[in-house]
């Protein structure tokens, strides 16, 4: 008999946290659609670049919020349970985010 491996980790989020994250993502999605429209409307390159920069800033803000939540909940819980490997995972994640 073989063990089934867990395909991915899950995290339950409070309603307010989930709503905040989804609201931010919906706003970012709208910004992306706006950039697509700008391309289709043959808008000036600089105007498009400014909008792309705004999307990058919004994604960075989203990441900061999610990372903070991750540290305060998932990482702390794992450390309390004795799983110190979570620190290595966190360090690798931060390295990826800082590329």
Residue, then its C-alpha position, 0 to 999 in steps of 0.5 A: x500500500x502506498x501513501x498518498x502525498x499531499x499535493x499542496x499545503x492549505x491555509x484557512x484564512x479569516x473572512x476579513x483577511x480573505x476578503x481584503x486579499x481578494x479585493x486587492x487581486x480584483x483591483x490588480x486584475x482590473x488594472x491589467x485589463x486596463x493595460x490591455x485596453x491601452x495596448x488595443x487603443x494604441x496608447x502612448x508607451x510612457x502611459x502604459x509603462x506608468x500603469x505597469x509600474x502601478x500594477x507592480x507596486x500593487x503586487x508588491x503591496x499584496x506580497x507584503x501583506x501576505x508575507x506578513x500574515x504568513x510569518x505571523x500565522x503559518x511560520x509561528x505555528x510551525x515553530x511552536x510545533x517544533x518544525x524549524x524547517x519552516x525558517x529555511x522555507x521562509x528564507x528561500x521564499x524571501x530570496x525569490x521575492x527579492x529577485 
